[in-house]
């Protein structure tokens, strides 16, 4: 292989990268401990409706509260989050950033849900946990991890610095307690306002397509999906917008939420002004029209434009062109003949990024207003929610009744460093890179250590640039434990997605969840993929898109079966809501008849509760309990599965639980008598709420 040579600029950048990485790693521990003191609020005892309001229970509809609060934070001397471009620091303000909260409760106050759309890049786990702590301190158990969704709009022009995982801390150039506190305060304040303003009302839903505002920025990846699947859709982007219209019982407008798939990257990586991009501009226009006589950011009406499956969707509708020659670079590698991938950029419809932001945002607003004005389908029915903590590095995914695969420890591929046509990387990495580079591999190995064979094998065909799942110093680089969450509002289901689904990934997940509801008698559910919720785990590409390793696939951190794992998990949540509270887990099993041959066998299963402070597990149910079920599924070639279901009774004590499976397998070596061997399996921990 020919020896690689580098320009003076490349050599300087490489030297700078090594120095910055070493210094960053050395300082991270210090950055993490300078987080300041978190203020706690005393419990107000306000656990139902506001004390100033007499609950009205004899109406069809919901109690509805809306609230908006400033969460802008710093507008100078802090990096902007999204493009990961060194030197893109805030130097001023174009528009304020807002948190918009919506609370919906059943007339008797027994169940309620909270959806918050926040004009930031994405929600970090640290941010969510602190918000939940503040809410618990103030409202007790009223607002919890299972009934509160925090969703980032995904503007790339909001401050960084509010993450706890190392990869994001490096991208943010550290942790900013000032930014973190301002965001937390703004989110909590918006919920406080919504809580205080709750009143009886109705919710109407409408859907419709938005034309002329999107392109697929990875069409080559999209084409890898099966032709029969693609033939079912008229476009390689999702054009449908879902709008919820909220009114009081007199018909007075309260607020609205819309979900639509588009990246808020009309403002490109040369921007230095804090702003909420195209989706924020749509909110600005909607609230300006509905709050006439009020200044921007003021007035009672609240309009949120929330993110959906935007992973491969760009607003830069003129498409990718070489900025030095003007020719198209819409090719599998997004690369230009002269200058390579760094010269391939997509542009919006305007003469500059400000005009492009306005054009795209105004089109989105106008279509949302049309759908809002014509909304007539009332949303009725009970509220429900389901939540689960999941170790995403070790999910067993059943592709059929006999074949299972697993997710991987997190890792980022080479094409991650290439960026996208909306914001290219700075070191001439290329999208669609299927092999590593010995030079960069050596740099990585010397600074961070070598990735294991296990992680490399699990992520194939991704060539691994950063094996983040194996890096723990000074703190973990990526999340292992992720929360998945599903909320239903009558016939509407909101899936809280902890990342960026591509177009086809979103379609598959929505369809699977809808089918799961239908299989349990809940027909015609509208399923919304609400993006960038609760914790950020980068992208979620389809298995087929993963094979060609463009940016979105290289950033799918839990491996090629990430989407299948999320589909399986959200189907489980849908089943739990549709059938009542059921905890269910499937194990690789053995024929139960083997257990009958073992004289010491006692149980096929136990349900165990974690006891604090003794740190022990206490058995609360076994296979003799009325509330447990043990199902055996015979496969082929001696393979089988065992499914254990616990129908959680209303009398179950809140706390942390797990399910254990006990079985016996028959082992027979050549010319030797058969031996019966015992084994056991244990589920992930899960929480039962009151």
C-alpha positions as CSV (number, residue, x, y, z in Angstrom):
1,X,0.0,0.0,0.0
2,X,1.3,3.4,-0.9
3,X,2.5,5.6,1.9
4,X,0.1,8.3,2.9
5,X,1.3,11.9,2.9
6,X,-0.4,14.9,4.5
7,X,-0.5,18.6,3.7
8,X,0.8,21.1,6.1
9,X,-2.8,21.9,7.1
10,X,-3.7,18.2,7.7
11,X,-0.5,17.7,9.7
12,X,-1.3,20.7,11.9
13,X,-4.9,19.5,12.4
14,X,-3.7,16.0,13.4
15,X,-1.2,17.4,15.9
16,X,-4.0,19.7,17.2
17,X,-6.4,16.8,17.5
18,X,-3.9,14.7,19.5
19,X,-3.1,17.6,21.9
20,X,-6.8,18.6,22.4
21,X,-7.8,15.0,23.1
22,X,-5.0,14.5,25.7
23,X,-5.8,17.8,27.4
24,X,-9.6,17.1,27.3
25,X,-9.3,13.7,28.9
26,X,-7.0,15.1,31.6
27,X,-9.4,17.9,32.4
28,X,-12.8,16.1,32.2
29,X,-12.8,15.0,35.8
30,X,-12.4,18.6,36.9
31,X,-15.2,19.6,34.5
32,X,-17.6,17.1,35.9
33,X,-17.2,18.1,39.5
34,X,-17.7,21.9,38.9
35,X,-21.5,21.4,38.5
36,X,-22.6,23.6,41.3
37,X,-25.4,23.0,43.7
38,X,-28.8,21.9,42.5
39,X,-31.7,23.9,44.1
40,X,-34.5,21.8,45.5
41,X,-38.1,22.9,46.0
42,X,-40.3,22.0,48.9
43,X,-43.3,19.8,48.2
44,X,-46.3,22.2,47.9
45,X,-48.7,19.3,48.4
46,X,-50.3,20.3,45.1
47,X,-51.0,16.8,43.8
48,X,-54.2,17.2,41.9
49,X,-55.6,20.3,40.3
50,X,-54.6,23.9,41.3
51,X,-56.1,24.9,44.6
52,X,-57.6,28.0,42.9
53,X,-59.7,25.8,40.6
54,X,-62.7,23.8,41.5
55,X,-62.5,20.5,39.5
56,X,-65.3,19.9,37.0
57,X,-65.7,16.2,36.4
58,X,-68.9,15.9,34.4
59,X,-67.6,16.6,30.9
60,X,-66.2,14.6,28.0
61,X,-62.7,15.6,27.3
62,X,-59.6,16.4,29.4
63,X,-58.2,18.9,31.7
64,X,-55.6,20.8,29.6
65,X,-52.8,23.1,30.7
66,X,-50.2,24.9,28.5
67,X,-47.1,26.8,29.4
68,X,-44.1,28.4,27.8
69,X,-40.9,29.6,29.5
70,X,-37.5,30.9,28.4
71,X,-34.7,28.4,28.4
72,X,-32.1,30.3,26.3
73,X,-29.2,30.4,28.7
74,X,-25.8,31.6,27.4
75,X,-25.6,33.4,24.1
76,X,-21.8,33.9,24.1
77,X,-18.6,32.0,24.9
78,X,-20.2,28.6,24.6
79,X,-20.3,26.1,21.7
80,X,-23.5,25.5,19.7
81,X,-24.7,21.9,19.8
82,X,-25.3,19.9,16.7
83,X,-22.7,20.3,14.0
84,X,-19.7,19.5,16.2
85,X,-17.6,22.1,14.4
86,X,-14.7,23.5,16.4
87,X,-15.0,27.2,16.8
88,X,-18.7,27.5,16.2
89,X,-19.3,29.4,19.4
90,X,-22.3,31.6,20.3
91,X,-21.6,35.3,19.7
92,X,-25.1,36.7,20.1
93,X,-28.8,36.0,19.7
94,X,-31.3,35.8,16.8
95,X,-34.3,34.4,18.7
96,X,-34.9,33.3,22.2
97,X,-35.3,29.6,23.0
98,X,-38.4,28.3,24.7
99,X,-39.7,25.2,26.5
100,X,-43.4,24.5,25.7
101,X,-45.3,22.2,28.1
102,X,-48.6,20.6,27.6
103,X,-50.4,18.7,30.5
104,X,-53.5,16.6,29.8
105,X,-55.5,14.9,32.5
106,X,-58.6,12.8,32.7
107,X,-61.6,14.6,34.2
108,X,-61.2,12.9,37.6
109,X,-57.5,13.7,37.7
110,X,-56.6,10.0,38.1
111,X,-54.3,9.9,35.1
112,X,-52.3,12.6,33.4
113,X,-49.5,13.0,30.9
114,X,-47.0,15.8,30.2
115,X,-45.4,16.5,26.8
116,X,-42.6,19.1,26.6
117,X,-41.1,20.4,23.4
118,X,-37.8,22.2,24.0
119,X,-35.9,24.4,21.6
120,X,-32.6,22.8,22.2
121,X,-30.5,20.3,20.2
122,X,-31.6,17.2,22.1
123,X,-32.5,16.1,25.6
124,X,-29.6,14.7,27.7
125,X,-30.2,12.1,30.4
126,X,-28.7,14.4,33.0
127,X,-31.2,17.1,32.0
128,X,-34.2,14.8,32.2
129,X,-33.2,13.3,35.6
130,X,-32.7,16.8,37.1
131,X,-36.1,18.0,35.8
132,X,-37.8,14.9,37.2
133,X,-36.0,15.5,40.6
134,X,-37.3,19.1,40.7
135,X,-40.8,17.9,39.8
136,X,-40.8,15.2,42.5
137,X,-39.7,17.7,45.1
138,X,-42.5,20.1,44.2
139,X,-45.4,17.8,43.2
140,X,-44.6,14.4,44.8
141,X,-45.5,11.5,42.6
142,X,-47.7,13.5,40.2
143,X,-45.1,13.9,37.5
144,X,-42.8,11.0,36.9
145,X,-40.5,9.3,34.4
146,X,-43.4,7.3,33.0
147,X,-45.8,10.1,32.3
148,X,-43.4,13.0,31.4
149,X,-41.8,13.2,27.9
150,X,-39.1,15.7,27.2
151,X,-38.5,16.2,23.5
152,X,-35.8,18.3,21.8
153,X,-36.7,20.3,18.7
154,X,-33.2,19.6,17.4
155,X,-32.1,23.1,16.5
156,X,-28.3,23.1,15.8
157,X,-28.1,26.7,17.0
158,X,-28.7,26.2,20.8
159,X,-26.0,26.1,23.5
160,X,-24.1,22.9,24.3
161,X,-22.6,21.8,27.6
162,X,-25.5,20.0,29.4
163,X,-24.5,16.4,29.0
164,X,-22.8,13.8,31.3
165,X,-21.4,11.3,28.8
166,X,-17.8,11.9,27.7
167,X,-18.3,11.9,23.9
168,X,-20.8,14.8,24.3
169,X,-18.7,16.6,26.8
170,X,-15.8,16.6,24.4
171,X,-18.1,17.9,21.6
172,X,-19.4,20.6,24.0
173,X,-15.8,21.5,25.1
174,X,-16.9,20.8,28.7
175,X,-19.9,21.0,31.0
176,X,-21.5,24.4,31.6
177,X,-23.5,24.5,34.8
178,X,-24.8,28.0,33.8
179,X,-26.4,26.6,30.7
180,X,-27.6,23.4,32.4
181,X,-29.3,25.3,35.2
182,X,-31.0,27.7,32.8
183,X,-32.4,24.9,30.7
184,X,-33.7,23.0,33.8
185,X,-35.3,26.1,35.2
186,X,-37.0,26.9,31.9
187,X,-38.4,23.4,31.5
188,X,-39.7,23.2,35.0
189,X,-41.2,26.7,34.8
190,X,-43.1,25.8,31.6
191,X,-44.5,22.8,33.4
192,X,-45.4,24.9,36.5
193,X,-47.3,27.4,34.2
194,X,-49.1,24.6,32.5
195,X,-50.0,23.0,35.8
196,X,-51.4,26.3,37.2
197,X,-53.5,27.0,34.1
198,X,-55.3,23.6,33.7
199,X,-58.9,23.9,32.7
200,X,-61.6,21.6,31.1
201,X,-61.3,21.3,27.4
202,X,-61.2,19.2,24.2
203,X,-58.5,18.0,21.9
204,X,-59.0,17.7,18.1
205,X,-56.6,15.9,15.8
206,X,-55.8,16.4,12.1
207,X,-53.2,15.1,9.6
208,X,-52.0,16.3,6.2
209,X,-49.0,16.4,4.0
210,X,-46.5,19.3,3.9
211,X,-45.0,19.7,0.4
212,X,-41.8,21.4,-0.8
213,X,-39.8,21.7,2.4
214,X,-37.7,18.4,2.6
215,X,-35.3,16.2,0.8
216,X,-33.7,12.9,1.9
217,X,-30.1,13.6,2.5
218,X,-29.1,10.0,2.2
219,X,-31.1,8.7,-0.8
220,X,-28.5,6.0,-1.5
221,X,-29.1,4.6,1.9
222,X,-32.8,4.7,1.5
223,X,-32.6,2.7,-1.7
224,X,-31.1,-0.2,0.2
225,X,-34.5,-0.9,1.8
226,X,-36.5,-3.6,0.0
227,X,-38.1,-2.4,-3.3
228,X,-41.5,-3.9,-2.2
229,X,-41.3,-1.8,1.0
230,X,-40.3,1.4,-0.8
231,X,-43.1,0.8,-3.4
232,X,-45.7,1.3,-0.6
233,X,-44.7,5.0,-0.2
234,X,-44.7,7.9,-2.7
235,X,-41.7,9.6,-1.3
236,X,-38.3,8.9,0.4
237,X,-39.3,11.3,3.2
238,X,-42.3,11.4,5.5
239,X,-44.5,14.3,4.5
240,X,-47.3,13.8,6.9
241,X,-47.8,16.3,9.8
242,X,-49.9,15.4,12.8
243,X,-51.6,18.4,14.6
244,X,-53.3,18.4,18.0
245,X,-55.7,21.4,18.6
246,X,-56.5,22.2,22.2
247,X,-59.5,24.3,23.1
248,X,-61.5,25.0,26.3
249,X,-65.2,24.0,26.7
250,X,-66.2,27.4,25.2
251,X,-64.2,26.8,22.1
252,X,-61.4,29.3,23.0
253,X,-58.0,28.2,21.7
254,X,-55.4,27.1,24.2
255,X,-52.6,25.7,22.2
256,X,-51.4,23.1,19.7
257,X,-48.7,20.5,19.1
258,X,-47.6,19.4,15.7
259,X,-45.1,16.7,14.8
260,X,-43.2,16.8,11.5
261,X,-40.0,15.2,10.1
262,X,-37.4,17.8,9.2
263,X,-33.9,18.7,10.5
264,X,-33.7,22.2,11.9
265,X,-30.5,22.9,10.0
266,X,-31.5,25.8,7.7
267,X,-29.0,27.8,9.8
268,X,-25.7,26.2,8.8
269,X,-22.5,25.7,10.7
270,X,-21.2,29.2,9.9
271,X,-23.9,30.6,12.1
272,X,-22.9,32.1,15.5
273,X,-26.3,33.4,16.7
274,X,-28.4,31.4,19.1
275,X,-31.8,30.6,17.5
276,X,-34.5,27.9,17.1
277,X,-34.1,27.5,13.3
278,X,-37.0,26.6,11.0
279,X,-39.2,24.8,13.5
280,X,-38.8,27.6,16.0
281,X,-39.7,30.1,13.3
282,X,-42.9,28.2,12.7
283,X,-43.7,28.4,16.4
284,X,-42.9,32.1,16.3
285,X,-45.4,32.7,13.5
286,X,-48.1,30.6,15.0
287,X,-47.9,32.2,18.4
288,X,-47.6,35.7,16.8
289,X,-51.0,35.1,15.0
290,X,-52.7,33.6,18.0
291,X,-51.4,36.1,20.6
292,X,-52.1,39.3,18.8
293,X,-51.4,42.4,20.9
294,X,-48.6,40.6,22.7
295,X,-44.8,40.7,22.1
296,X,-43.0,37.5,20.9
297,X,-42.7,35.0,23.6
298,X,-45.6,36.4,25.5
299,X,-49.3,35.7,25.6
300,X,-51.3,32.7,26.7
301,X,-51.4,30.7,23.5
302,X,-48.7,28.1,23.1
303,X,-47.7,26.4,19.8
304,X,-45.1,23.7,19.7
305,X,-43.5,22.2,16.5
306,X,-42.0,19.0,17.7
307,X,-39.5,16.6,16.0
308,X,-40.3,13.3,14.6
309,X,-38.3,10.7,12.4
310,X,-36.0,13.4,10.9
311,X,-32.8,11.4,10.8
312,X,-32.2,11.5,7.1
313,X,-34.4,14.5,6.3
314,X,-32.9,17.9,5.3
315,X,-34.6,21.3,4.7
316,X,-31.9,22.3,2.2
317,X,-34.1,21.4,-0.7
318,X,-31.7,22.7,-3.5
319,X,-29.7,19.6,-2.7
320,X,-26.0,18.9,-2.4
321,X,-23.6,20.8,-4.8
322,X,-19.9,21.3,-4.9
323,X,-19.4,24.7,-3.5
324,X,-16.3,25.2,-5.7
325,X,-17.7,24.1,-9.1
326,X,-21.5,24.2,-8.6
327,X,-22.0,20.6,-9.9
328,X,-24.2,18.1,-8.1
329,X,-22.5,15.8,-5.6
330,X,-25.6,13.7,-4.9
331,X,-23.7,10.4,-5.0
332,X,-23.2,7.5,-2.6
333,X,-20.2,9.2,-0.9
334,X,-21.3,12.8,-1.1
335,X,-18.0,13.7,-2.6
336,X,-16.8,16.3,-5.2
337,X,-14.2,15.6,-8.0
338,X,-12.2,18.5,-6.8
339,X,-11.9,18.9,-3.0
340,X,-13.6,15.6,-2.0
341,X,-16.5,15.5,0.6
342,X,-15.5,18.8,2.3
343,X,-16.8,20.7,-0.7
344,X,-20.2,18.9,-0.9
345,X,-22.9,21.0,0.8
346,X,-26.6,21.3,0.5
347,X,-28.3,24.6,0.3
348,X,-31.8,25.8,1.2
349,X,-34.2,27.7,-1.0
350,X,-33.2,31.2,0.1
351,X,-30.4,33.5,-0.9
352,X,-28.8,32.9,2.5
353,X,-29.5,30.8,5.6
354,X,-31.7,33.5,7.2
355,X,-34.0,33.6,4.3
356,X,-34.0,29.8,3.9
357,X,-35.0,29.5,7.6
358,X,-37.9,31.8,7.0
359,X,-39.1,30.2,3.8
360,X,-39.1,26.7,5.3
361,X,-40.5,27.7,8.7
362,X,-43.3,29.8,7.0
363,X,-44.4,26.8,4.8
364,X,-44.5,24.5,7.9
365,X,-46.5,27.1,9.8
366,X,-49.0,27.7,7.0
367,X,-49.7,24.0,6.6
368,X,-50.1,23.5,10.3
369,X,-52.5,26.5,10.5
370,X,-54.6,25.0,7.7
371,X,-54.8,21.6,9.5
372,X,-55.5,23.4,12.8
373,X,-58.4,25.4,11.4
374,X,-60.0,22.3,9.8
375,X,-59.4,19.9,12.7
376,X,-62.6,18.1,13.6
377,X,-61.7,14.6,14.9
378,X,-62.0,14.7,18.6
379,X,-59.5,12.7,20.7
380,X,-61.3,10.9,23.5
381,X,-60.5,8.0,25.8
382,X,-58.3,7.1,28.7
383,X,-54.7,8.2,29.3
384,X,-52.1,5.5,29.8
385,X,-48.3,5.4,30.0
386,X,-45.6,2.7,30.0
387,X,-41.9,3.1,30.7
388,X,-38.9,0.7,30.9
389,X,-35.2,1.1,31.6
390,X,-33.3,-1.0,29.1
391,X,-29.6,-2.1,28.8
392,X,-29.4,-1.3,25.1
393,X,-26.0,-2.9,24.8
394,X,-27.4,-6.4,25.5
395,X,-30.9,-6.7,24.0
396,X,-31.8,-10.1,22.6
397,X,-33.9,-9.5,19.5
398,X,-36.1,-12.3,18.2
399,X,-36.3,-11.9,14.4
400,X,-38.5,-15.0,14.3
401,X,-39.5,-17.8,16.6
402,X,-36.2,-19.6,16.3
403,X,-33.6,-17.0,15.4
404,X,-32.3,-14.3,17.7
405,X,-29.6,-11.5,17.4
406,X,-28.2,-9.0,19.9
407,X,-27.4,-5.4,20.1
408,X,-23.9,-4.2,20.7
409,X,-21.8,-2.0,23.0
410,X,-21.8,1.6,21.6
411,X,-19.4,2.5,18.8
412,X,-19.2,5.2,16.1
413,X,-18.1,4.4,12.6
414,X,-15.7,6.2,10.3
415,X,-18.5,7.9,8.4
416,X,-19.6,9.6,11.6
417,X,-16.6,11.9,11.3
418,X,-17.6,12.7,7.7
419,X,-20.7,14.7,8.8
420,X,-23.5,15.2,6.3
421,X,-24.4,17.4,3.4
422,X,-26.0,19.8,5.9
423,X,-22.7,20.1,7.8
424,X,-19.5,18.3,6.6
425,X,-16.7,17.1,8.9
426,X,-13.4,18.9,9.0
427,X,-10.8,16.2,8.3
428,X,-11.9,14.9,4.9
429,X,-13.6,11.7,6.1
430,X,-16.0,10.2,3.6
431,X,-19.6,9.0,4.0
432,X,-20.1,5.4,3.0
433,X,-16.6,4.4,4.3
434,X,-16.6,0.6,4.6
435,X,-13.0,0.2,5.8
436,X,-10.9,1.8,8.5
437,X,-7.7,3.8,7.9
438,X,-4.4,2.5,9.4
439,X,-3.3,6.1,10.3
440,X,-6.5,7.0,12.3
441,X,-6.6,3.5,13.8
442,X,-3.1,4.0,15.1
443,X,-4.0,7.4,16.5
444,X,-7.0,5.9,18.2
445,X,-5.2,2.9,19.6
446,X,-2.4,5.0,21.1
447,X,-4.7,7.5,22.8
448,X,-7.8,5.3,23.7
449,X,-6.7,1.7,23.3
450,X,-7.7,-0.9,20.7
451,X,-11.4,-1.9,20.3
452,X,-12.0,-5.5,21.2
453,X,-12.7,-8.2,18.6
454,X,-16.1,-8.6,20.2
455,X,-17.2,-5.1,19.5
456,X,-15.7,-5.1,16.0
457,X,-17.5,-8.3,15.1
458,X,-20.8,-7.1,16.6
459,X,-20.8,-3.9,14.6
460,X,-19.9,-5.4,11.1
461,X,-19.8,-4.1,8.5
462,X,-19.2,-0.8,10.3
463,X,-15.5,0.0,10.5
464,X,-15.1,1.4,14.1
465,X,-13.6,4.8,14.6
466,X,-14.4,5.2,18.3
467,X,-15.3,2.1,20.5
468,X,-17.2,4.3,23.0
469,X,-18.9,1.4,24.7
470,X,-15.5,0.2,25.9
471,X,-14.3,3.6,27.1
472,X,-15.1,4.5,30.7
473,X,-12.5,7.2,31.7
474,X,-13.0,9.6,33.2
475,X,-16.7,8.7,32.8
476,X,-18.6,6.5,30.4
477,X,-18.6,7.8,26.8
478,X,-22.0,6.7,25.8
479,X,-25.2,5.5,27.6
480,X,-25.7,1.8,28.2
481,X,-29.0,2.2,30.1
482,X,-31.7,3.9,28.1
483,X,-35.4,4.6,29.0
484,X,-38.1,3.8,26.5
485,X,-41.5,5.3,27.0
486,X,-44.9,5.1,25.4
487,X,-47.9,7.3,26.2
488,X,-51.4,7.0,24.9
489,X,-54.1,9.7,24.7
490,X,-57.2,7.9,23.5
491,X,-56.5,6.8,20.0
492,X,-53.2,8.7,19.9
493,X,-49.9,6.9,20.9
494,X,-46.7,8.9,21.4
495,X,-43.5,6.9,21.2
496,X,-40.7,8.7,23.0
497,X,-37.7,7.9,20.7
498,X,-34.3,8.4,22.4
499,X,-32.6,9.4,19.1
500,X,-33.0,10.2,15.4
501,X,-35.0,7.6,13.4
502,X,-34.5,7.7,9.7
503,X,-37.5,7.9,7.4
504,X,-38.0,4.1,6.9
505,X,-37.0,3.3,10.5
506,X,-39.9,5.6,11.7
507,X,-42.3,4.0,9.3
508,X,-41.4,0.5,10.5
509,X,-41.7,1.4,14.1
510,X,-45.0,3.2,13.8
511,X,-46.5,0.3,11.8
512,X,-45.3,-2.3,14.3
513,X,-46.6,-0.5,17.3
514,X,-50.0,0.2,15.5
515,X,-50.2,-3.6,14.6
516,X,-49.4,-4.5,18.2
517,X,-52.2,-2.3,19.5
518,X,-54.6,-3.7,16.9
519,X,-53.8,-7.3,17.9
520,X,-55.0,-6.5,21.4
521,X,-58.2,-4.9,20.3
522,X,-57.1,-1.2,20.1
523,X,-57.8,-0.5,16.4
524,X,-56.9,2.5,14.3
525,X,-54.4,4.0,16.6
526,X,-52.5,7.0,15.3
527,X,-48.8,6.4,16.3
528,X,-46.4,9.3,16.4
529,X,-42.7,8.9,16.5
530,X,-41.6,11.7,18.8
531,X,-37.9,12.3,18.3
532,X,-35.0,13.1,20.5
533,X,-36.7,12.3,23.8
534,X,-35.3,11.8,27.3
535,X,-31.8,10.6,26.4
536,X,-29.7,11.0,23.2
537,X,-28.4,7.9,21.5
538,X,-27.5,9.3,18.1
539,X,-29.2,7.7,15.1
540,X,-31.4,4.7,14.4
541,X,-31.0,3.4,10.8
542,X,-32.6,0.3,9.3
543,X,-30.6,-2.9,9.0
544,X,-30.4,-2.4,5.2
545,X,-29.3,1.2,5.5
546,X,-26.7,0.1,8.0
547,X,-25.0,-2.0,5.4
548,X,-23.7,1.0,3.3
549,X,-22.5,3.0,6.3
550,X,-23.4,6.6,5.4
551,X,-23.5,9.1,8.3
552,X,-26.7,7.9,9.8
553,X,-25.7,4.3,9.8
554,X,-22.2,5.0,11.2
555,X,-24.0,6.9,14.0
556,X,-26.3,4.0,14.9
557,X,-24.4,3.2,18.0
558,X,-25.9,-0.1,19.2
559,X,-25.2,-2.0,16.0
560,X,-27.1,-3.2,12.9
561,X,-30.1,-4.5,14.9
562,X,-30.7,-1.3,16.9
563,X,-34.0,-0.6,15.1
564,X,-35.3,-4.2,15.6
565,X,-34.5,-3.9,19.3
566,X,-36.4,-0.6,19.6
567,X,-39.4,-2.1,17.7
568,X,-39.4,-5.1,20.0
569,X,-39.3,-2.9,23.1
570,X,-42.0,-0.5,22.0
571,X,-44.2,-3.4,21.0
572,X,-43.8,-4.6,24.5
573,X,-44.9,-1.3,25.9
574,X,-47.9,-1.2,23.6
575,X,-48.9,-4.6,24.7
576,X,-48.6,-3.6,28.4
577,X,-50.9,-0.7,27.8
578,X,-53.4,-2.6,25.7
579,X,-53.7,-5.6,28.1
580,X,-53.3,-3.9,31.5
581,X,-50.2,-4.0,33.5
582,X,-48.2,-7.1,32.5
583,X,-44.4,-7.6,32.8
584,X,-43.3,-10.2,30.2
585,X,-39.9,-11.5,29.3
586,X,-38.8,-14.2,26.9
587,X,-35.7,-16.4,27.5
588,X,-33.8,-18.9,25.4
589,X,-35.3,-22.0,27.0
590,X,-35.2,-25.8,27.3
591,X,-38.0,-28.4,27.1
592,X,-39.8,-28.3,30.5
593,X,-40.0,-32.1,30.5
594,X,-36.4,-32.1,31.4
595,X,-37.3,-30.4,34.7
596,X,-39.7,-33.2,35.5
597,X,-36.8,-35.7,35.5
598,X,-35.0,-33.6,38.1
599,X,-36.0,-34.5,41.7
600,X,-34.8,-31.2,43.2
601,X,-36.7,-29.0,40.8
602,X,-39.1,-26.5,42.6
603,X,-40.1,-23.6,40.3
604,X,-40.0,-22.6,36.7
605,X,-40.1,-19.0,37.7
606,X,-39.9,-16.4,40.5
607,X,-40.8,-12.8,40.7
608,X,-38.4,-11.0,43.0
609,X,-38.5,-7.5,44.6
610,X,-35.4,-5.6,45.5
611,X,-35.3,-4.7,49.2
612,X,-33.5,-1.6,50.4
613,X,-31.4,-1.1,52.5
614,X,-30.7,-4.8,52.8
615,X,-29.8,-4.9,49.1
616,X,-31.3,-8.3,48.8
617,X,-33.9,-9.8,46.5
618,X,-37.1,-11.2,48.1
619,X,-39.2,-13.8,46.2
620,X,-42.8,-12.4,46.1
621,X,-44.3,-14.9,43.5
622,X,-43.5,-18.3,42.0
623,X,-45.1,-20.5,39.4
624,X,-47.9,-21.5,41.8
625,X,-49.1,-17.9,41.9
626,X,-52.3,-17.0,40.1
627,X,-50.8,-13.9,38.6
628,X,-47.9,-15.6,36.8
629,X,-47.9,-17.5,33.5
630,X,-45.2,-19.8,32.0
631,X,-45.4,-20.4,28.3
632,X,-43.1,-22.8,26.4
633,X,-42.6,-22.3,22.6
634,X,-41.1,-25.3,20.8
635,X,-38.8,-24.4,17.9
636,X,-36.8,-26.5,15.4
637,X,-33.5,-28.4,15.8
638,X,-34.0,-28.7,19.6
639,X,-34.3,-25.0,20.1
640,X,-37.1,-23.4,22.2
641,X,-38.2,-20.3,24.0
642,X,-39.7,-19.7,27.4
643,X,-42.0,-16.7,28.0
644,X,-42.8,-15.6,31.6
645,X,-45.6,-13.1,32.2
646,X,-46.5,-11.5,35.5
647,X,-49.9,-9.9,35.5
648,X,-49.2,-7.2,38.1
649,X,-52.0,-6.9,40.6
650,X,-53.2,-3.6,42.0
651,X,-52.0,-4.7,45.4
652,X,-48.3,-4.9,44.2
653,X,-46.0,-2.7,46.2
654,X,-44.1,0.0,44.2
655,X,-40.5,-0.8,43.8
656,X,-37.8,-2.6,41.7
657,X,-38.5,-6.1,40.4
658,X,-37.0,-8.8,38.3
659,X,-38.1,-12.1,36.9
660,X,-36.0,-15.3,37.1
661,X,-36.4,-18.4,34.9
662,X,-35.3,-21.9,36.0
663,X,-34.9,-24.7,33.6
664,X,-33.0,-28.0,32.8
665,X,-31.4,-28.9,29.6
666,X,-30.6,-32.4,28.4
667,X,-27.0,-32.9,27.4
668,X,-25.7,-36.1,25.7
669,X,-22.2,-36.7,24.5
670,X,-21.4,-39.4,22.0
671,X,-21.5,-42.9,23.6
672,X,-22.3,-41.4,27.0
673,X,-25.6,-41.4,29.0
674,X,-27.7,-38.3,28.9
675,X,-27.2,-35.8,31.7
676,X,-29.8,-33.3,32.9
677,X,-28.2,-29.9,33.8
678,X,-29.9,-27.0,35.6
679,X,-29.6,-23.4,34.5
680,X,-31.3,-20.1,35.2
681,X,-31.9,-16.8,33.5
682,X,-32.8,-13.4,34.9
683,X,-34.5,-10.4,33.4
684,X,-33.4,-6.8,33.5
685,X,-34.7,-4.9,36.5
686,X,-37.9,-3.0,36.1
687,X,-40.0,-0.6,38.2
688,X,-43.6,-1.0,39.3
689,X,-45.2,2.4,40.0
690,X,-48.1,3.0,42.4
